[in-house]
Amino acid sequence: MHGHDLSPSTLAVGAGRPDRVPGGPLNAPITLASALVPGGASEYGRHGNPTWDSFETVLGALEGGRALAFASGIAATTALIDLVPLHAAVVAPRHAYYGTVAQLMERDRRGQIELRLVDIDNTQQVIQACQGAAMLWIESPTNPALEIADIETIARAATTAGAAVAVDNTFATPLRQRPLDLGADFVVHSASKLLSGHGDVILGAIVTDDDRAYAALEKRRTMLGAIPGALETFLAARGIRTLHVRLDRAEANARELHRRLSASDQISHSRYPGFGTIIAFEVVGGAVIAQKITEQSDIITYATSLGGVESTWERRRRHPGEPESVPEGLIRFSVGIEDVEDLWNDIQNVLASVS
Ligand SMILES: *Cc1c(COP(=O)(O)O)cnc(C)c1O
């Protein structure tokens, strides 16, 4: 397809499809292969697979770089952090996805890196922490606190300080934020979330516009073996075909539900960054009431994860790994594409039943 002139919606639908061959499929088939015929891009299934290519092409087109698929978001994170030199400093948000922070803390404990945790929305604090660092890890909005980083400013400062810049773009998606355009070197995705969009896939990706970094990461993927399955990349590419439509609808629902939640006297501090599908709010009654609310709703499912067509919510502190600075009564609400009045009725009913 003819890259840059096309709008993201058109790229989401059309990029990464096979050549139009009479009798050929419109979608890249699920290629199940350990060995492939020599002479092509890959001859072993750990090195490459045509179904991965389809997903990587459409995600790369949307982010403005070249994408590599990994077994999970965390596998993508691991491959990238692995490129940080031994004992070098990594700056990361205190409230990033807790699996990311847990991995960084473990590496710090083992003496592999020096971890500097920051409040990612405190631009001056981040800039100071970047002095002498090898990598700035950004997540914006953060999970679950929904803090917003000034990506352009801190990426510029980090680059000047000699640090590589990675942005976990899982919550925003390339349709709401393109980190490579804002000065980042790498974009990381948990494709398990909005990109796939139907709660049936674990998959990750890294996107970069630097060819040397791309080659290093591809080599890393082959070496570590954290490769995706063909089915997962097929499903994620299919999910991306409707990303713009799902996102518009879920976002409209989230905006309206945030407005109504903010007016409820049983809720305090409903946070919504103005885009995306995630709301985080606190329950005035605290942890016990918040837990009841999430377990007793009818349409909204009590479950972890996020970014699916179905609405889900959970009290984040039920996970022991969640930092103590996340309030005990905070509910993370992943808003789906159901009818907004049905969702609001569900919320009103459950609030009435616990009061
Ligand atoms: C879920 C998530 C991850 C981890 O991705 P997996 O696909 O579960 O490995 C990383 N970052 C964010 C922001 C997430 O929400």
Ligand as a Chemical Component Dictionary entry (heavy atoms), coordinates in Angstrom:
data_LIG
# 
_chem_comp.id                   LIG 
_chem_comp.type                 NON-POLYMER 
_chem_comp.pdbx_formal_charge   0 
_chem_comp.three_letter_code    LIG 
# 
loop_
_chem_comp_atom.comp_id 
_chem_comp_atom.atom_id 
_chem_comp_atom.alt_atom_id 
_chem_comp_atom.type_symbol 
_chem_comp_atom.charge 
_chem_comp_atom.model_Cartn_x 
_chem_comp_atom.model_Cartn_y 
_chem_comp_atom.model_Cartn_z 
_chem_comp_atom.pdbx_ordinal 
LIG C1 C1 C 0 -0.887 -5.918 29.819 1  
LIG C2 C2 C 0 0.162  -4.895 29.711 2  
LIG C3 C3 C 0 1.503  -5.264 29.502 3  
LIG C4 C4 C 0 1.951  -6.705 29.465 4  
LIG O1 O1 O 0 1.541  -7.320 28.294 5  
LIG P1 P1 P 0 1.296  -8.916 28.177 6  
LIG O2 O2 O 0 0.792  -9.072 26.783 7  
LIG O3 O3 O 0 0.291  -9.286 29.242 8  
LIG O4 O4 O 0 2.598  -9.593 28.415 9  
LIG C5 C5 C 0 2.433  -4.245 29.348 10 
LIG N1 N1 N 0 2.070  -2.943 29.418 11 
LIG C6 C6 C 0 0.797  -2.552 29.637 12 
LIG C7 C7 C 0 0.469  -1.104 29.690 13 
LIG C8 C8 C 0 -0.208 -3.519 29.787 14 
LIG O5 O5 O 0 -1.471 -3.119 30.020 15 
# 
loop_
_chem_comp_bond.comp_id 
_chem_comp_bond.atom_id_1 
_chem_comp_bond.atom_id_2 
_chem_comp_bond.value_order 
_chem_comp_bond.pdbx_ordinal 
LIG C1 C2 SING 1  
LIG C2 C3 SING 2  
LIG C2 C8 DOUB 3  
LIG C3 C4 SING 4  
LIG C3 C5 DOUB 5  
LIG C4 O1 SING 6  
LIG O1 P1 SING 7  
LIG P1 O2 DOUB 8  
LIG P1 O3 SING 9  
LIG P1 O4 SING 10 
LIG C5 N1 SING 11 
LIG N1 C6 DOUB 12 
LIG C6 C7 SING 13 
LIG C6 C8 SING 14 
LIG C8 O5 SING 15 
# 
